[in-house]
């Protein structure tokens, strides 16, 4: 599965940097998850020069904003399973909705 498509990169570029926006205006462009794990990466920004995302990371109840790399997502493999992109994710979902638990 391709974790990053040209359409998704375009959506990140349209949104730009989100630091000054309230959570209700920050769009979660892509959602990544490990099928048998508890970690979910909600990507808000993407820096193509560094292949780095900024987003909301949910891991075993420890939720935080932070950076994660495309390479990190592409190369994690456990028992033959890889990180996947949620193909049904709606990129108009806001960070506020994710934090409230309205969208998972």
C-alpha positions in Angstrom: 0.0 0.0 0.0 1.2 3.4 -0.9 1.3 5.5 2.3 1.6 8.9 0.5 0.0 9.7 -2.8 0.3 12.9 -4.9 -3.3 13.8 -3.9 -2.4 13.6 -0.2 0.8 15.6 -0.7 -1.4 18.2 -2.5 -3.8 18.3 0.4 -1.0 18.9 2.8 0.3 21.7 0.7 -3.1 23.4 0.6 -3.4 23.2 4.4 0.1 24.5 5.0 1.4 25.0 8.6 -1.2 24.5 11.3 0.6 25.8 14.4 -1.4 29.0 14.7 -4.8 27.4 13.9 -7.3 26.2 16.6 -7.8 22.5 16.6 -11.3 23.0 15.1 -9.6 24.3 11.9 -6.7 21.8 11.7 -7.6 19.2 9.1 -6.2 15.7 9.7 -5.1 14.9 6.1 -4.2 11.3 6.6 -4.5 8.6 9.2 -1.9 5.8 9.6 -2.2 2.8 11.9 -0.5 -0.5 12.7 -3.1 -3.4 12.2 -2.2 -5.3 15.4 -0.8 -2.4 17.5 -2.3 0.4 19.4 -0.4 3.3 17.7 -2.3 5.7 15.4 -0.7 8.6 13.5 -3.0 11.5 12.5 -1.0 13.6 10.0 -1.7 17.3 9.9 1.4 18.5 8.0 4.0 17.1 5.7 7.5 18.4 4.8 8.5 16.8 1.5 12.1 18.0 1.8 12.5 16.1 5.0 9.9 13.3 4.4 8.5 14.3 7.8 5.0 14.6 9.1 3.7 16.6 12.0 0.6 15.3 13.7 -1.3 13.8 16.6 0.1 10.5 17.8 -2.0 8.1 19.9 -0.1 5.3 21.5 -1.5 3.3 24.4 -3.3 6.2 25.9 -0.3 8.6 25.6 -1.5 11.2 23.1 0.8 13.9 21.9 1.5 16.2 19.0 4.9 15.5 17.4 6.9 14.6 14.4 7.2 11.3 12.6 9.0 10.3 9.4 7.6 8.6 6.3 10.6 6.2 6.5 9.5 5.2 10.0 6.1 4.3 8.8 7.3 2.5 5.7 9.8 0.2 7.4 8.0 -0.9 10.5 7.3 -4.6 10.1 6.2 -7.1 12.7 5.2 -10.6 11.7 4.9 -9.5 8.1 2.5 -6.7 8.9 3.2 -3.1 7.9 1.8 0.3 8.9 -1.3 1.1 6.7 -3.1 4.2 5.6 -6.8 4.4 6.4 -8.3 4.3 2.9 -11.7 5.4 4.2 -10.3 8.4 6.1 -12.1 11.7 5.4 -9.5 14.5 5.1 -12.0 17.1 6.2 -11.9 15.6 9.7 -10.5 18.1 12.3 -8.0 17.5 15.0 -10.7 18.6 17.5 -13.0 15.8 16.3 -10.2 13.3 16.7 -9.3 14.4 20.2 -13.0 14.3 21.2 -13.2 10.7 19.9 -15.8 11.7 17.2 -13.5 10.2 14.5 -11.1 7.3 15.0 
